[in-house]
Amino acid sequence: MRKLNSVEIEIITKLLDTANLQIDVTQLLVNPMNDGGMGSLAIGKDYDSREFGEEIAEYMFNDNDGTPVSTTLNVDKQGNLYELDIWKVDFSPTQILK
C-alpha cells in the first residue's frame, strides 16, 4: 500500500469535486491494479473483501500523447471509496501518471 502521487491526487480531487464529496485524499492508501499500466488504483487496505457499489464521478483528459483517458471514481456497496478506474482508449500505459 502506498499514498497517492501528486497527479493521482489531482485526478481524485477533481472526481470528488464532481461528486460533491470532501475527503482528505492525502490520507488515502492505494494499490496499483493490474491494468496494463493505465493507472487504476484499488483504494483501502480491505479492497479485496469489499464489493463494487457504483460509479460516482467521471473525468476525461488527454494523455501526454494526445490519447483520451477516462477516469471514474467508484464506491463500494457501503458508499466508501473503492477504486479509481483509469482507461486509456487505446489500452496503452498512461504517460501522465509516470
N, C-alpha and C positions, 0 to 999 in steps of 0.2 A: 504494500500500500504506500501511496505517496500523496503529497499535496499537489494541487493544480499548478501548472506553469502560468505565466502571465497571459499568453494567448488563450489558454483554456478558461482562465478567469474572465477575460473579456467576453468570450462567447457565452459562457454560462450566465454572466451578469446580464447580457442582452436578452437571453431567453427568460431569465427570471423577471426582468422588467416587463417583457411581453405578457408573462403570466400573472403579473401584479403580485409577485411574491418577494419578500425581503428575507434573505438568508445570508449569513456570513460565509461567503464562498472560500475565504482563506482557511476555514476550519474543515472543509470537506476532504475526505480521504478517498482516493480512487485507485482503480487498477485498470491498465490498458486492456482492451478486449482484442481478441484475435479476429481482426477485420482486414487484414492485408495492408496495414499501415495507414488506414484512413483516419484513425484517431479516436474511435469510440471509447468511452470510459464507463466502467461499472462503478457506481457510487456507493460507498459504505462497506464496512467490514463484513456485513451479513448479506451481501448481494445474492449469493447462491441460494440462500434459504428463503428469499422473497420471490414474489411473482409480479410480473408486469401488470400495471393498472391501466394507465392511459398516457397519451401524449398531451403535454400541457402548453407547449410552445414550439414554434418552428422559426428558424432564421436561415436565410440563404446568403451566400457570399461567393465570390470568385477566388479561387486559389491563386498562388503566385504565377502559375502557368496559364491563367485565364479560364480554367475549367470550373464550372459551377459545383458548389458544395452545399449540400443540405444538412442542417443540424436540427435535431429535435431533442427536447428535454422531456424525459419520461419520469413518471412517478409509479410507485408500487401500488398494490391494492389498498394500502392504508394511507396513501397520499404522501408518502415520504419520497424524496428524490431517489431515483432508481438508476437511471443511466443517461448519459449524453450519447446519442446516436449520431454518428457522422457518416455521411455517404457522399463520396465524390462520384459524379455521374459516369466517369469512365473507369471506375473501380481502382484507380491508381492511388498510391500513397499521397496523402496531403503534404504539401510543401510548407504551408504557412505555419504548421504546428511544430516544425523542427527547429 
